[in-house]
Amino acid sequence: MRARRLMVLGTGSDVGKSLLVAGLCRAYARRGLKVAPFKAQNMSNNAAVTADGGEIGRAQALQARAAGLPPVTDMNPVLLKPDTDVTAQVVVQGRVHARLSAADYQRRKPALRPRVVESLDRLSQGRDLVLIEGAGSGAERYLRPQDISNMGLASAADLPAVLLADESRGGVTAAVLGHHLLWTPAERARVAGVIVNKFRGDPAIFAPAAADIRQATGWPVLGLLRWSEAARALPAEDSLALDATRAPGRGLVVAVPELPRIANADDLDPLSAEPGVDLRWVRPGHPLPAEAAVVVLPGSKSTRAALNVLRAEGWDIDLRAHVRRGGRVLGICAGFQMLGRRVCDPDGIEGPPGETAGLGLLDVETVIGPAKRLSEIAATDAISGTRVSGYEMHMGVTTGAGLRRPWLRLDGRPEGALSADGRIAGTYLHGIFGSGAFRAQWLHAMGGAGSAEDHAARIESMLDRLADGIEADLDLDALLDLAR
């Protein structure tokens, strides 16, 4: 049995495709359907370890959770992890394929289409429904000859589609009509209707616009999705879609410099959700706040480049002043590597070959190599006595005397490093703050207080709220009838 399939195309990036698919996965799963998410190509440095030992974008991992499934590599067969403005690590079906320039990738991309269709077909077996997320705008004509993720995929796999537009940006009618203009008659015929996202106000006011869209395109407006506050609590697709509008908090100040190519920024989401934590993402051009109790160096896809930016911004000076005042520092993954004496990349895995001096706050050094460690972890930390869960996802081997003083001991295995005074810590473990008991004891050690709420349970609750809103605003039976 092959699943029915439906594609969600968008009028642009960040119009809500990922969250709509997540909410639909949860809504249809609650109805007893075997549903799975799919995105042919994702560009994100936020990635997740899969049950079959690979990696995919975290948006697809969230959608898998919404569907009640473990994430697998077929859900996102092509993942681009940018390390500069024009180059990216290309991950194909969960494994590192190459590091390519944008131009080289465009030339090679059509050859990946069979792998994409293969993953989609495999994912479709034995299921009732596969919901397929497009990428960015669905009608960029200059990308169409090489397209594997929008109409190129829809044509190759014979997929029906709905078009999602974002009302909060304005210009919904123009965006929809522009896509209709740019698509061929055969492509237009694949679109069954339009969904308008992030709608506020009286739906009756939108009726003339819906009539204009129907008259100009033949596409009905299938529903107006109201603004969902639950979406704010769910992991963001893009690292720099950080909650800039979040009001200043009260309590323990945790500062996080916005380094380039931030990877797995959702590591900090559980801290941001704590009412007793004031998590501050520090933008370039601003100093690290002197009142910070803790500075966290997050993961990055380009460790040496991040070190260069950290110095160019003067954050290394701020960091040393912070340490002299008795402040604490935590480095996660690439942040851990930056805390050491040096980072070497002899083969040019993340950029030009060479080495860069680290911050020298931990007695370790790292050599970046081609092997990538991908591992899910659930263990007990012998030092704190609490359960810890998370995952490793990094390229590079860290050595040095500092490892003799590990930050954690996971079921007896040493993990990370800790300075002699206990104020500087580094770890390769992503997602560590999702463990409520561990987060609470860590915040207590930092001089704060935590709720010990299980972050996974919070995400589940938000997914249910997201699905509730979608069920209220869309006719799910009619939408399901569009799939084939």
Summary of the structure (lengths in Angstrom):
residues: 484
radius of gyration: 23.0
end to end distance: 12.5
largest distance: 71.2
contacts: 1717
relative contact order: 0.13
helix: 37%
strand: 30%
